[in-house]
Amino acid sequence: MTTRALITGITGQDGSYLAELLLDKGYEVHGLIRRSSTVNTSRIDHIYREPHEPDARLFLHHSDLTSTDILPSLLQDLRPAEVYHLGGQSHVRVSFEEAEYTGDVTGLGATRVLEAIRHSGIDTRFYQASSSEMFGNAPPPQNESTPLQPRSPYACAKAYAYWMTAGYRDAYGMFACNGILFNHESPRRGDTFVTRKITMALARILAGSQDRLYLGNLDAKRDWGYAPDYVEAMWMMLQQDQPDDYVVGTGVTHSVNEFLEAAFSYAGLDWREYVEFDERYTRPNEVNYLVADSTKAKQRLGWEPKVSFEELVKIMVDADVALVAESAQ
């Protein structure tokens, strides 16, 4: 029988790549989307088929992580073998301005999904999208034993969801995994996130439609990888005999400054001629240095990142240059 999976946050960067991966593996994929007056399915439009078409294996359902009205009955009807919980408010800087909303959606949202699974009584495997931001300024490299030191409302919400996932695993015997993913980027990253903000600005500068780029802290160091590599790790976690938590990252760190240097030099430009500091883009609490120790994921899952930092930057720059050129036609 065809394996069925449910993805919350399917219209986001990770959700779209995960949907592609599961469809390639022969899954029937169901995704949750928020009801809105505007449609935001651009990242999955290329894999979506109308439900009446014979080859349709991707189906969308309206729901909201702030509500428990639909989830329990939807789980009863679908009875998915795997549930990937990727939905939530995921922008760290925004979480300082929308702290309560972030806690509700990103923190309590995970609990609502876990409770819906528990009360439905279905036999399913659950993946929680945890974040390296939970480590805060804990000394690097960070692994599964590193104490959590969240420094933003987003990180606090993710830490709550992390412990709830571990708690439901222990209390109710649920197959529930936390994937503690370090920063992972792609051309599908939202353009308010610093990496995509840089590559989009660079593309517009090359096209002559933008002349300045304003950024905050350029010294922050992150472990950046390629999002399609990371969704494969998500899937691997749910194929194991026993549930567990895994850190996923490249083990190599670069500063925002270095990302700028790699992107602009690839285009033959000096970033210093175009970039200015703007305090509005700094965080009240900064996380200075994140780098993953993914030994456990490598040894137990057999997972390795395939795309290097340099390749990632080139992929993103090339994609945004092409996007800007296409939009100008």
Summary of the structure (lengths in Angstrom):
residues: 329
radius of gyration: 19.6
end to end distance: 46.1
largest distance: 59.2
contacts: 1107
relative contact order: 0.13
helix: 44%
strand: 16%
